[in-house]
Amino acid sequence: MPWKVVNQMNLKIQLVNDRNNRFFSVTALSQKYGISRPTVYKWLTRHEQLGIIGLQEQSRAPKDCPYRTPKAILDLVVQEKLKNRKRGPRKIRAQLKRQHPELTLPAISTMSYWLKKEGLVEQRKKRLHVPLYTEPFSECTAPNKVWSMDYKGQFYTKNNRVCYPLTLSDNFSRFLLKCKALRGPRYMPTREALISAFREYGLPDAIRSDNGTPFASKCIGGLSRLSIWLILLGIVPERIKKGCPQENGRHERMHRTLKSDALSPVAKNIKEQQKQFDFFQHDYNNYRPHEALNDQTPNDYYKRSDRPYIERPHPPEYAYDYLVRHVRQSGEIKFNGRMFFLTESLAGQPVGLKEVADGFWQLQFSFYALGSVDLRQNTIIRN
């Protein structure tokens, strides 16, 4: 028995002895032992009824619980769970409701509680998600300040082949830079389509996208091979919040027009579908007026970028107050005698570290903030 419990038991026995042998009043006992008068009465009453056993700690659980789920129903819940361990409380409740419509079943939360208590719920593995983009978006004050890119929802051409249209537009002028019919949202075809746009129109300051493949990944900073390549070109890869397409509303509105004008009906194959996209792009840029542009066309507002495309961009450089570490093939860097994992996608690339507090270092790739290195906890804090 723990020492604290034994000590409390001795105090209770001493209090009863003081009451019986020295005839202390309840008030005097309350002051001597530093407890309330109701507590003194409780201990004395228990001793009179049960003897010394009554002075032991009693369970605080209610003796009666009128709303407790009956054991027969709990057994039904457990049996239904054992039939299919992958079913959760919601489906179990629905199944029992069909099988036993006469029973009053507990709430889903109650079933979940009892299933966990019986050890029938497996702990889910922690899923990695794409890190949130925490930097403010660039303002669309001129052409080529911000472009938007996205994959319009896939569809099937008449020959039953899937088609993923990659779209690229300038946010200021609404100029549709690219509408490419691709087989899927993969890195190399996306990069080749962007290279074609960069050679024709130059480089923007930033490109805004969602968090899907190949624009982002679940690694540090949400970096993907595509976003790393954009950073090397000096382009800021901006990402909207998950489930918030309104943050890229101009581009989404263009998708609505694309669907009605170029996908109704769909073509017989991807080659013919690309012809429809080319016609739509020319018409959208040169003939379709936009209310946001004072009923002018995107071609009236768009101008080619002054930043030319660079075939082989230079590795990033850092200021004198940064320590530079090269990412190993394993995706790690060695810093202060310790190994920190970043991502294998940055293998061979230099990253910069700048001390912002004692034992706390800001980590970035070129101008793009990745997070911080906490030497006190030996961890990397992602943005």
C-alpha positions in Angstrom: 0.0 0.0 0.0 1.4 3.4 -0.9 2.9 5.5 1.9 0.5 8.4 1.3 -2.5 6.1 1.7 -1.1 4.5 4.9 -0.4 8.0 6.4 -4.0 9.1 5.6 -5.4 5.9 7.2 -3.3 6.5 10.4 -4.7 10.1 10.6 -8.3 8.8 10.4 -7.7 6.3 13.2 -6.1 8.9 15.3 -9.1 11.2 14.7 -11.5 8.5 15.8 -9.4 7.8 19.0 -9.3 11.5 19.9 -13.1 11.6 19.5 -13.7 8.5 21.7 -11.0 8.9 24.4 -10.5 12.6 24.8 -14.0 13.8 23.9 -12.9 16.4 21.4 -15.7 18.3 19.8 -16.3 18.1 16.0 -15.2 21.7 15.7 -12.0 21.0 17.6 -11.2 17.9 15.5 -11.8 20.0 12.3 -9.3 22.6 13.4 -6.7 20.1 14.7 -6.6 18.0 11.5 -7.3 20.9 9.0 -10.4 19.4 7.5 -14.0 20.4 7.2 -16.7 19.5 9.8 -18.7 17.5 7.2 -15.5 15.4 6.5 -15.2 14.7 10.3 -18.8 13.6 10.5 -18.3 11.3 7.4 -15.3 9.5 8.9 -17.0 9.1 12.3 -20.2 7.8 10.8 -18.3 5.3 8.6 -16.4 4.0 11.7 -19.6 3.6 13.6 -21.2 1.6 10.8 -18.3 -0.5 9.4 -15.6 -0.2 12.0 -12.0 0.3 10.9 -12.8 -0.9 7.4 -15.0 2.1 6.9 -12.0 4.4 7.2 -10.4 2.9 4.0 -10.7 4.8 0.7 -14.0 4.1 -1.0 -14.6 3.9 -4.7 -16.1 7.1 -6.1 -17.8 5.2 -9.0 -21.6 5.6 -8.9 -23.4 2.6 -7.4 -26.1 2.8 -10.0 -26.1 4.1 -13.5 -29.6 4.0 -15.1 -28.4 5.1 -18.5 -25.6 2.5 -18.8 -25.7 0.5 -22.0 -27.0 -3.0 -21.2 -24.4 -5.8 -21.4 -26.6 -7.7 -24.0 -26.4 -4.8 -26.4 -22.7 -4.4 -25.8 -22.2 -8.1 -26.6 -24.1 -7.6 -29.9 -21.8 -4.7 -30.8 -18.7 -6.7 -30.0 -19.9 -9.7 -32.0 -20.7 -7.5 -35.0 -17.3 -6.0 -34.8 -15.6 -9.4 -34.7 -17.4 -10.4 -37.9 -15.5 -7.7 -39.8 -12.7 -5.9 -38.0 -12.6 -3.2 -40.7 -16.1 -1.8 -39.9 -16.4 1.2 -37.7 -19.1 2.1 -35.1 -21.2 3.9 -37.7 -21.6 0.9 -40.0 -21.9 -1.5 -37.0 -24.8 0.6 -35.7 -26.5 0.6 -39.1 -26.2 -3.1 -39.4 -27.6 -3.8 -35.9 -30.5 -1.4 -36.6 -31.4 -3.5 -39.7 -31.0 -6.8 -37.8 -32.7 -5.7 -34.5 -35.2 -2.9 -35.2 -36.8 -3.4 -31.9 -33.7 -2.6 -29.9 -32.7 0.9 -28.6 -29.1 1.2 -29.7 -26.5 3.5 -28.2 -25.0 6.5 -30.0 -22.1 6.0 -32.4 -19.8 7.7 -29.9 -20.8 5.3 -27.2 -20.1 2.3 -29.4 -16.7 3.8 -30.3 -15.9 4.1 -26.6 -16.8 0.5 -25.8 -15.0 -0.9 -28.9 -11.8 1.0 -27.8 -12.2 -0.2 -24.2 -12.5 -3.8 -25.5 -9.3 -3.4 -27.5 -11.0 -3.8 -30.9 -9.9 -0.6 -32.4 -6.5 -0.4 -34.0 -4.5 2.8 -33.7 -4.3 4.5 -37.1 -1.0 5.3 -38.5 -0.2 8.9 -38.7 -0.6 10.1 -42.2 1.7 12.7 -43.8 0.0 15.6 -45.4 1.4 18.3 -47.7 2.7 21.1 -45.4 0.7 24.4 -45.5 2.0 27.2 -47.5 2.5 30.0 -44.9 3.9 32.9 -47.0 1.5 35.6 -48.3 0.5 35.4 -51.9 2.1 37.8 -54.5 -0.2 40.6 -55.7 -1.3 40.5 -59.3 -0.5 44.0 -60.3 1.0 43.4 -63.7 1.4 40.7 -66.3 3.7 37.8 -65.3 3.7 38.7 -61.6 1.7 35.6 -60.9 0.7 32.7 -63.1 -1.6 29.9 -62.2 -1.4 26.3 -63.2 -3.6 23.3 -62.6 -4.9 20.1 -64.0 -8.5 20.3 -65.1 -10.4 17.2 -63.9 -9.6 14.2 -66.0 -12.1 12.8 -68.6 -12.2 10.1 -71.2 -12.1 10.7 -74.9 -14.4 8.8 -77.2 -11.8 6.1 -77.7 -11.9 5.5 -73.9 -8.5 7.1 -73.3 -8.0 9.3 -70.2 -7.1 12.9 -70.7 -5.7 15.4 -68.2 -5.7 19.0 -69.5 -2.8 21.0 -68.0 -3.8 24.7 -68.0 -1.5 27.7 -67.4 -2.8 31.3 -67.2 -1.6 34.8 -66.3 -3.6 36.1 -63.3 -3.5 39.8 -64.1 -4.5 39.6 -67.8 -6.4 36.2 -67.7 -4.3 35.3 -70.7 -4.4 31.5 -71.3 -0.7 30.6 -71.8 -1.1 26.8 -72.2 -3.8 24.2 -72.5 -2.1 20.9 -73.0 -3.8 17.5 -73.2 -1.7 15.0 -71.3 -2.1 11.4 -70.2 -1.7 12.1 -66.5 -0.3 14.6 -63.9 3.3 13.4 -64.1 6.5 15.4 -63.6 8.3 15.2 -67.0 5.2 16.0 -69.2 4.3 18.9 -66.9 7.9 20.2 -67.0 8.1 19.9 -70.8 4.8 21.9 -71.1 6.1 24.6 -68.8 9.4 24.8 -70.7 7.4 25.4 -73.9 5.5 28.2 -72.2 8.7 29.7 -70.7 10.4 29.8 -74.1 7.4 31.5 -75.7 6.4 34.0 -72.9 9.4 34.2 -70.5 9.4 33.6 -66.8 6.9 34.8 -64.2 7.7 35.9 -60.7 5.5 33.3 -59.1 3.3 30.3 -60.1 0.3 29.4 -58.0 -1.1 25.9 -57.9 -2.9 23.5 -55.6 -1.3 20.8 -53.4 -1.6 17.9 -55.8 0.9 15.9 -57.9 3.3 17.0 -59.3 3.1 20.5 -57.9 3.7 19.6 -54.3 4.6 16.7 -52.1 4.5 15.6 -48.4 8.2 16.3 -47.7 9.7 19.3 -46.0 8.4 22.6 -47.4 5.9 20.7 -49.6 8.8 20.5 -52.1 8.4 18.4 -55.2 10.8 17.9 -58.1 8.8 20.4 -60.1 8.8 23.1 -57.4 12.6 22.6 -56.8 13.1 23.2 -60.5 10.9 26.3 -60.4 12.9 27.7 -57.4 16.2 27.2 -59.3 14.7 29.3 -62.1 13.9 32.0 -59.6 10.1 31.4 -59.6 8.2 31.3 -56.3 6.0 28.2 -56.1 2.8 29.4 -54.3 0.3 26.9 -53.0 -3.4 27.5 -52.1 -4.9 25.9 -49.0 -6.3 22.4 -49.3 -10.0 22.5 -50.2 -9.9 26.2 -51.0 -10.1 26.5 -54.9 -11.4 30.1 -54.4 -7.9 31.2 -53.6 -7.2 30.5 -57.3 -10.6 31.7 -58.4 -9.6 33.4 -61.7 -8.1 30.1 -63.0 -11.0 28.1 -61.8 -13.4 30.4 -63.6 -11.5 29.8 -66.8 -11.9 26.0 -66.3 -15.7 26.5 -66.2 -15.5 28.2 -69.6 -13.1 25.5 -70.9 -15.5 22.8 -69.9 -18.4 24.4 -71.7 -16.6 25.4 -74.9 -13.9 22.7 -75.5 -15.3 19.6 -73.8 -18.9 19.6 -75.0 -18.6 17.2 -76.7 -15.3 15.5 -76.1 -13.1 14.6 -79.1 -12.6 11.1 -80.4 -8.9 11.0 -79.2 -6.3 13.1 -77.5 -4.9 14.5 -80.8 -8.3 15.8 -81.8 -8.9 17.1 -78.3 -5.7 19.1 -78.5 -7.0 20.8 -81.6 -10.1 21.8 -79.7 -8.0 23.1 -76.9 -5.8 25.2 -79.4 -8.9 26.7 -80.9 -10.4 27.5 -77.5 -7.1 29.1 -76.4 -6.9 31.4 -79.4 -10.6 32.4 -79.1 -10.3 32.9 -75.3 -7.3 35.1 -75.6 -8.2 37.2 -78.7 -12.0 37.4 -79.0 -13.7 36.6 -75.7 -14.2 39.9 -73.7 -13.9 39.8 -69.9 -15.9 42.0 -67.6 -12.9 42.2 -65.2 -10.9 43.7 -68.1 -13.4 46.3 -69.0 -14.8 44.1 -71.7 -11.4 43.9 -73.3 -9.6 40.6 -74.3 -6.7 39.1 -72.4 -4.5 39.8 -75.4 -5.1 43.5 -74.9 -3.5 43.4 -71.5 -0.8 40.7 -71.7 2.8 41.4 -72.4 5.7 39.0 -72.7 8.0 38.7 -69.6 11.4 40.4 -69.6 12.9 37.4 -67.8 14.2 34.8 -70.4 14.1 31.1 -69.8 17.5 29.6 -68.6 18.3 26.1 -69.8 20.8 25.4 -67.0 20.1 27.5 -64.0 22.9 28.1 -61.5 22.8 26.6 -58.0 21.4 29.0 -55.3 23.8 31.3 -53.6 23.6 32.5 -50.0 24.6 35.7 -48.1 27.7 35.8 -45.9 25.7 35.2 -42.6 24.5 31.8 -43.9 26.2 28.4 -43.4 25.9 26.3 -46.5 25.4 22.5 -46.4 25.0 20.2 -49.4 22.2 17.6 -49.3 23.5 14.1 -49.5 22.1 11.4 -51.8 20.3 10.0 -48.8 18.4 13.4 -48.4 20.4 14.3 -45.2 22.6 17.2 -44.2 25.3 17.1 -41.6 25.1 20.1 -39.3 26.9 20.6 -35.9 28.0 17.0 -35.9 24.4 15.7 -36.3 22.4 14.3 -39.3 19.1 15.9 -40.3 16.9 14.4 -43.0 15.3 16.9 -45.5 14.3 15.1 -48.7 16.1 13.0 -51.4 14.7 15.4 -54.0 17.2 18.0 -52.9 20.2 15.6 -53.3 23.3 17.5 -54.4 21.7 20.9 -53.8 23.1 23.5 -51.3 20.8 24.7 -48.5 21.4 27.7 -46.2 21.2 27.9 -42.4 21.1 31.2 -40.5 21.1 31.4 -36.7 18.0 33.4 -35.5 18.2 32.4 -31.8 20.5 30.4 -29.5 20.4 26.8 -30.9 17.7 27.8 -33.4 18.6 28.0 -37.1 16.5 29.1 -40.0 16.7 26.6 -42.9 16.0 27.5 -46.5 16.6 26.5 -50.1 17.5 29.6 -52.2 14.8 32.1 -51.2 12.3 29.4 -50.2 11.9 28.8 -46.4 11.9 25.2 -45.5 11.7 25.4 -41.7 14.0 25.6 -38.8 16.7 23.4 -37.1 16.4 23.1 -33.4 19.7 22.0 -32.0 18.4 21.8 -28.5 15.8 19.2 -29.4 17.8 17.8 -32.3 14.8 18.1 -34.7 13.7 20.0 -37.8 10.6 22.1 -37.4 8.7 22.3 -40.7 7.0 25.4 -41.9 
